[in-house]
Each structure stands twice: as C-alpha cells, then as structure tokens.
Amino acid sequence: MNVPFLNLAAQYQSLQAELLPAVERALAGGHYILGPNVAALEQEIAAFTQTRFGIGVNSGSDALTLALRALEIAPGDEVITTPYTYIAPAESICQVGARLVFADIDAATFQISPADVARRITSRTRAIVPVHLFGQAAPLGELQALAQKHGLALVEDCAQAIGATFAGQPVGQFGRLGCFSFYPTKNLGADGDGGMVVTSEEALARKLRMLRSHGIERRYYHDLHGYNSRLDELHAAILSVKLKHLDQWSDRRRTIAQHYDEALTGTSLTLPSAVPGYRHVYHLYVVETEERDGLQAFLDSRGITALTHYPIAIHQQQGYPWGRPARISGSLEHSERSAARVLSLPMYPELTQEEVLTVIEAIRAWELTRKGKAQAA
Ligand SMILES: *Cc1c(COP(=O)(O)O)cnc(C)c1O
C-alpha cells in the first residue's frame, strides 16, 4: 500500500457537497475580490483567534511583509527570527529593508530560543518574529516578556499553527500582529494562495487594509506606498466552509500523532516533543534520527513518502543573504543539526488507520535492519 505525504484530493472529496454550493454562490455574487465572502472570513478568523480585526491578503508571505510595513519597520532596523523554518519570514524582513538577525532554536522543540533571542537584541532591534513551527506554539510567555522589556513588537508567524494554543488561547493574539497562510498544504488551506493578518489594534488594521490595496482608503488617493495583495472571494468562500471543520481536523491530527507516539516509543527515533499545556496541531509530525537519509529511502522503497522540513537552515542557503548584509554572529548549531536529522512522516486528517499502521510497520522493519547491521558490524 502506498502512503502519500499528503492527499488534498481526499479532503475535497469529503467536502464536495458543501464546497460546490459555496463556490456557486460566490460566483453568482458578482464580487470577485474583497467582497462579502472576504469580509465574513475576516470576522470568522478574528473571532477564531480572539482578536478584533482580520485583514485578508494574497498569501502568508505577504501577511508577514505587510505586517512589518504596518509597523514601519525599515532600513536601519533589525528584526530577529529563526533560521530553521520556511523561507518566508526571513524574506519579508529583507523585503522591507531591515537587517535580518537569526537566533538559534531550542533543540528539543525546534522553536526559537528566547535565551538566544535575548543575546541578539541591540539598540536597533525593533521586532521579533517567532514561527509557531510544525503546529506548536513558540514559547510565547518568554518572548512576550522580552518584547515588553525591550520595547519590541512581537509578530507571530502562525502559518503552520492555526488552532494551536498557548496558555489555553489560540495563537495569533499574543503579538501585535498575527500572520496566517492559507496555502493549500497548511492546516486550513485555500484552493490557491491566500493569507490573513489579525490584530486587535485598530490603527494597524486600518493601515493593513490600505497597504494590501495600493495604499488606498479613498479610491484613487494613494496615501501609502502599497501593494496589490488582496484575498479572492472564491478562496474566502471555500475557507469559511473549511474553517467549520478545522477543530475536528486538528483533533484527528492529534490522534494520529498519539498513535505514532505510542508505536514509536522505544525505537531509535527522537519523537516530537509536545510541550505540556500547549495544544499542538501537528501541521507536521517530525522525528529525528542520525540516519535520516537511510530511513527516508527505506520508507520510499515501500511506497511511503516522508519529507524533510527543512533540509537547509536559511543562513546556509546558497543565495543567502539577499541584498542587505545579515548579522550572523554566534552559533546557530541547533538549527544546523536539526536540518541534518529531521524527517516528517505522513500527517493529514484524512490519513486512514490502515495507512498509519503501514507507516509504523515500515519504521519497525527499518529498525530491525538497523539492528541487523549493527550486529553484523
Ligand atoms: C507557508 C509558510 C509561510 C508562507 O505562506 P505562503 O502563504 O506560502 O506565502 C510563512 N511562514 C511559514 C512558517 C510557512 O510555513
């Protein structure tokens, strides 16, 4: 039996009866960009994240760039983020012209380390952009304390963690701005690109609405240097349907993670560490092993797709740094080490019990071949 890494067509099949009428209503409505479906979704996501305002944009990447622009982060400023994640936050920081400063991660959770952030704060630091990586919240309590102590803005990258909680509250409400992605593979995915910024500050919400639409508040008066970064009605209509299922999908991801956890305890793999009191929504289920490439190839030979998130830390990318010199002082060793060791197992709500067992059986078989090799040696 083949087990794909992800199966978005299965999700569509399960929702077809709800999605098609919603799509038809959106098409018949005659508003195709920033219409009533977007306005409804903005309210729903704001309510879901317990914030006052949602601002729909083109992508999660744009959500980050516009968030930094709304805070007026500009050349001369420094922004601290993690090098162990998807490229987007680092790109956004460079795009607004600020200096990108990396802080290392905690080796057990993969999340940005507040202690290392603290070491990299200077008089020019304006913001911290933690990523809630793999579906679990970053250590928000310590990060909020640092931001407060040094007068910095906290901007949450929630692209992988919609529905994850910290201290019982959903992520996105802890920073001045929270940034979400609706890229199709995310836990709440559109059928194309999409994103949203949430905030409880009215002035920031107003500025974001202008920035996403060419700096306009009154038609043809461009009061800010803006972007074309708007959310489409079709995507908003689809996302509103899917949002109703999100909690149930997150629960299913947690159940699958529990099966993996129970079955793989006692193997040579290091399993994901779920921080007590945080609700992990398992965007990815990431294990660690010295023999990552061997395990990945073994699973592949059995028709199981496992991927690496991420094989290269951002400061080690060929093209890096883009434009402005970035500050790489101090070690980023945990990020580099994780990049060499991680493997993401198939994880999505439609994964069947049989498929989960197939993955588990294959890993057990790999463990036996390892032990065999160790004995032969
Ligand atoms: C996917 C992702 C983004 C970017 O979202 P897009 O919608 O693809 O632009 C930003 N940050 C993280 C951590 C992501 O995983």
The ligand as an SDF file (V2000), in Angstrom:
LIG
                    3D

 15 15  0  0  0  0  0  0  0  0999 V2000
    3.9220   28.5620    4.4080 C   0  0  0  0  0  0  0  0  0  0  0  0
    4.6140   29.4680    5.3350 C   0  0  0  0  0  0  0  0  0  0  0  0
    4.6710   30.8470    5.1100 C   0  0  0  0  0  0  0  0  0  0  0  0
    4.2500   31.4810    3.8410 C   0  0  0  0  0  0  0  0  0  0  0  0
    2.9570   31.3070    3.4720 O   0  0  0  0  0  0  0  0  0  0  0  0
    2.5320   31.4290    1.9140 P   0  0  0  0  0  0  0  0  0  0  0  0
    1.0540   31.5280    2.0010 O   0  0  0  0  0  0  0  0  0  0  0  0
    3.0180   30.1980    1.2400 O   0  0  0  0  0  0  0  0  0  0  0  0
    3.1560   32.6530    1.3770 O   0  0  0  0  0  0  0  0  0  0  0  0
    5.2370   31.6450    6.0740 C   0  0  0  0  0  0  0  0  0  0  0  0
    5.7870   31.1140    7.1850 N   0  0  0  0  0  0  0  0  0  0  0  0
    5.7820   29.8060    7.4120 C   0  0  0  0  0  0  0  0  0  0  0  0
    6.3890   29.2830    8.6760 C   0  0  0  0  0  0  0  0  0  0  0  0
    5.2110   28.9260    6.4930 C   0  0  0  0  0  0  0  0  0  0  0  0
    5.2260   27.6190    6.7480 O   0  0  0  0  0  0  0  0  0  0  0  0
  1  2  1  0
  2  3  1  0
  2 14  2  0
  3  4  1  0
  3 10  2  0
  4  5  1  0
  5  6  1  0
  6  7  2  0
  6  8  1  0
  6  9  1  0
 10 11  1  0
 11 12  2  0
 12 13  1  0
 12 14  1  0
 14 15  1  0
M  END
$$$$
